[in-house]
Every structure is written in structure tokens, then in C-alpha cells.
Amino acid sequence: MNAIHAPARHPAKSRLVIVPGLHGSGPAHWQSWLNGQIAGSVRVEQDFWSVPDIERWADRVAETVDAQGPGPHVIVAHSFGCLASLHAAARYPGLGIAQMLLVAPAEPTRFNAANALPQAPLPMPTCLVASDSDPWMSATQALAWARLWSSDWINLGDAGHINVESGFGPFPLAREWAAGALNRLDTRPWRVAA
């Protein structure tokens, strides 16, 4: 994987890349709903949705983003997809990822993936959305990661894993965040941090 596109001075349009978590996001999941809400959005497809391999997943995220051209790109990730997206952005800084929404990230220690994640503030704006009742990562741990990465932080309270089982089909917050991020990128010049 050689994701080294240099961004054009001002690309025609930024792209939304949706990164599902373990087992993918089925048709009732908010990520599938979001895919239909934002024209031109693309979705990362993994070969083995039930095998949480951080390296392979990150490579697939990078391949999908890289295939869209030089960017800027906005990522909206869920659960293990957040971990894969963060690892991809760190491994391949030339991808043109300009912003990320990280919804209900999975606890990286469950997958022996903590060392694969950035250990310092991220070079792009990010927002981490968590919940007090997420079985995959406590709100305390999510806040600690958000602080480490200098991410904006939103706690939805008692919202479980912010998935179908928790009552999230449509998720207007994700749509509004993604649309706003894309709009801001499409109305001003940008560049990837060196």
C-alpha cells in the first residue's frame, strides 16, 4: 500500500468514507442509513468481517480511501472500524484524511491493538462519540482517548454501543456532522499536515 497522493490545490469534491465495525453494518444500522443520506459516499468492505485484524483492516481502509483520489476525505467510523481508521491514518499520512468521526470505538486492549493507535494528538480534527453504557468501551476510557488525541468529545448518555441493538437506525448527529465537515472542506482550500 503506497497511499502517497499529494492533494490537488482544490479538488472538485471531498468524499465521505464510511468504515463499519465487526460484522459490518447491516441494512438497519445507522452507517447504512448514512450511506444513503450523503451522495457519493463510499463504504469500506472487509474480506473477513468477523476477524478483527487491525493491520488488514487498516490496509483496506487505506486502499478504499486511496482509491477515491487525493482528497480531502472525511471518515465516519464505528467500533473496531474506528481503530482501523486511526491506524490507517497513522500508517499512511498521505491519504488525504481531513476529518474523522469516531462513534463508539471498541476498546483496543480487547484486540491487542492499543499500540497500533496514535499516542499523541491527531493531525486532523476528530470527534469521538461515546456512551455511558457502551459494553465495548467505557465512557471513562473513551474520554481518555479523546483527550490523548485532542478530539472533540460527545457523550450520548445511556446509548449502548450506538448501533441497531441500542436503537440507532437513523442517526441525525452523524449526518449533520458529516455534511458539515464535507461542506467546510468543499468551500475552502486545505492541505494535509506534513
C-alpha positions as CSV (number, residue, x, y, z in Angstrom):
1,M,0.0,0.0,0.0
2,N,1.6,3.3,-1.1
3,A,-1.0,5.9,-0.3
4,I,1.0,8.9,-1.2
5,H,-1.3,11.1,-3.2
6,A,-0.4,14.8,-2.8
7,P,-3.6,16.8,-2.6
8,A,-4.6,18.9,-5.6
9,R,-4.8,22.6,-5.0
10,H,-8.5,22.4,-4.6
11,P,-10.2,19.1,-5.5
12,A,-13.7,19.1,-7.1
13,K,-15.4,17.5,-4.1
14,S,-14.4,15.8,-0.9
15,R,-15.6,12.3,-0.2
16,L,-17.2,10.6,2.8
17,V,-15.8,7.2,3.6
18,I,-17.9,5.0,6.0
19,V,-15.9,2.4,8.0
20,P,-18.1,-0.2,9.7
21,G,-17.0,-2.3,12.7
22,L,-17.1,-6.0,13.4
23,H,-19.6,-8.0,11.3
24,G,-20.2,-4.9,9.1
25,S,-23.1,-2.6,9.4
26,G,-26.3,-4.3,8.3
27,P,-29.1,-2.6,6.4
28,A,-30.8,-1.3,9.6
29,H,-27.5,0.2,11.0
30,W,-27.1,4.0,11.1
31,Q,-24.0,3.7,8.9
32,S,-26.1,2.1,6.1
33,W,-28.6,4.8,6.6
34,L,-25.9,7.5,6.4
35,N,-24.5,5.9,3.2
36,G,-27.9,6.7,1.6
37,Q,-28.0,10.2,3.0
38,I,-24.7,11.6,1.7
39,A,-24.4,11.5,-2.1
40,G,-21.1,10.0,-3.3
41,S,-20.3,8.3,0.0
42,V,-18.3,5.1,-0.2
43,R,-18.1,2.2,2.3
44,V,-15.1,0.1,3.3
45,E,-15.7,-3.6,2.7
46,Q,-13.6,-6.1,4.6
47,D,-12.8,-9.6,3.4
48,F,-13.5,-11.1,6.8
49,W,-15.9,-9.1,8.9
50,S,-15.7,-11.4,11.9
51,V,-11.9,-11.4,12.1
52,P,-10.6,-8.1,13.8
53,D,-7.2,-7.9,12.3
54,I,-6.0,-4.4,12.8
55,E,-3.3,-4.5,10.1
56,R,-5.6,-6.0,7.4
57,W,-8.5,-3.8,8.3
58,A,-6.3,-0.6,8.3
59,D,-4.9,-1.6,4.9
60,R,-8.4,-2.0,3.5
61,V,-9.4,1.4,4.9
62,A,-6.3,2.9,3.3
63,E,-7.0,1.2,-0.1
64,T,-10.6,2.4,-0.1
65,V,-9.6,6.0,0.8
66,D,-6.7,6.0,-1.7
67,A,-9.0,4.8,-4.5
68,Q,-11.0,8.0,-4.1
69,G,-8.1,10.2,-5.2
70,P,-6.2,12.9,-3.4
71,G,-9.0,14.1,-1.1
72,P,-9.8,15.7,1.2
73,H,-11.7,12.8,2.7
74,V,-13.9,12.5,5.8
75,I,-14.2,9.3,7.7
76,V,-17.1,8.2,9.7
77,A,-16.2,5.0,11.6
78,H,-17.9,2.7,14.2
79,S,-16.5,0.4,16.8
80,F,-13.5,-1.6,15.5
81,G,-13.7,0.4,12.3
82,C,-12.5,3.4,14.5
83,L,-9.4,1.5,15.5
84,A,-8.7,0.5,11.8
85,S,-9.3,4.1,10.6
86,L,-6.9,5.6,13.2
87,H,-4.2,3.0,12.4
88,A,-4.6,3.6,8.7
89,A,-4.4,7.4,9.1
90,A,-1.2,7.0,11.2
91,R,0.4,4.5,8.8
92,Y,-0.4,6.3,5.7
93,P,-0.4,10.1,6.4
94,G,-0.6,11.0,2.7
95,L,-4.2,9.6,2.3
96,G,-5.8,13.0,2.5
97,I,-8.0,12.2,5.5
98,A,-9.1,15.7,6.7
99,Q,-11.5,14.8,9.5
100,M,-12.8,11.8,11.3
101,L,-16.0,11.0,13.3
102,L,-15.3,8.1,15.7
103,V,-18.5,6.6,17.0
104,A,-18.4,4.1,19.9
105,P,-14.8,2.9,19.4
106,A,-14.0,-0.6,20.6
107,E,-11.6,-0.9,23.5
108,P,-8.3,-1.5,21.8
109,T,-6.9,-3.7,24.6
110,R,-9.6,-6.3,23.8
111,F,-7.9,-6.8,20.4
112,N,-4.3,-6.2,21.5
113,A,-4.4,-3.1,19.3
114,A,-3.6,-0.2,21.7
115,N,0.0,0.1,20.5
116,A,-1.3,0.4,16.9
117,L,-3.2,3.6,17.7
118,P,-1.7,7.1,17.7
119,Q,-0.3,8.0,21.1
120,A,-0.4,11.8,20.6
121,P,-2.8,14.5,19.3
122,L,-4.1,13.7,15.8
123,P,-3.1,15.9,12.9
124,M,-6.7,16.3,11.7
125,P,-9.9,17.4,13.5
126,T,-11.7,14.4,15.1
127,C,-14.8,13.9,17.2
128,L,-15.3,10.9,19.4
129,V,-18.9,10.0,20.3
130,A,-19.3,7.6,23.2
131,S,-21.9,6.4,25.7
132,D,-22.2,5.7,29.4
133,S,-23.5,2.2,28.7
134,D,-21.3,1.0,25.9
135,P,-20.2,-2.6,26.6
136,W,-17.3,-2.2,24.2
137,M,-15.6,0.8,25.8
138,S,-16.4,2.7,29.0
139,A,-17.1,6.4,28.8
140,T,-14.1,7.0,31.0
141,Q,-11.7,5.2,28.6
142,A,-13.3,6.9,25.6
143,L,-12.8,10.3,27.2
144,A,-9.1,9.4,28.0
145,W,-8.5,8.5,24.3
146,A,-10.4,11.7,23.2
147,R,-8.1,13.8,25.4
148,L,-5.0,12.0,24.1
149,W,-6.0,12.6,20.5
150,S,-7.3,16.2,21.2
151,S,-10.6,15.0,19.8
152,D,-13.9,16.8,20.4
153,W,-16.0,14.7,22.8
154,I,-19.7,13.9,22.8
155,N,-21.2,11.6,25.4
156,L,-24.8,10.4,24.4
157,G,-25.5,9.1,27.9
158,D,-27.3,5.8,28.1
159,A,-26.9,4.9,24.4
160,G,-25.3,1.4,24.5
161,H,-22.9,0.7,21.6
162,I,-24.7,3.2,19.4
163,N,-25.9,0.5,17.0
164,V,-29.1,-1.2,15.9
165,E,-29.5,-3.0,19.2
166,S,-29.3,0.3,21.0
167,G,-32.0,1.8,18.8
168,F,-29.8,3.6,16.2
169,G,-31.1,3.2,12.7
170,P,-31.1,6.8,11.6
171,F,-28.5,8.8,13.4
172,P,-29.0,12.5,12.5
173,L,-26.0,13.6,14.6
174,A,-23.7,11.6,12.2
175,R,-25.4,13.0,9.1
176,E,-25.2,16.6,10.3
177,W,-21.5,16.2,11.4
178,A,-20.5,14.6,8.1
179,A,-22.4,17.1,5.9
180,G,-20.9,20.0,7.9
181,A,-17.4,18.5,7.5
182,L,-17.8,18.0,3.8
183,N,-19.3,21.4,3.3
184,R,-16.4,23.1,5.2
185,L,-13.8,21.2,3.1
186,D,-15.5,22.0,-0.2
187,T,-15.7,25.7,0.5
188,R,-12.1,26.4,1.4
189,P,-8.6,25.3,0.4
190,W,-7.0,22.7,2.5
191,R,-3.8,20.7,2.8
192,V,-2.6,17.5,4.6
193,A,-0.4,18.2,7.6
194,A,3.2,17.2,6.9
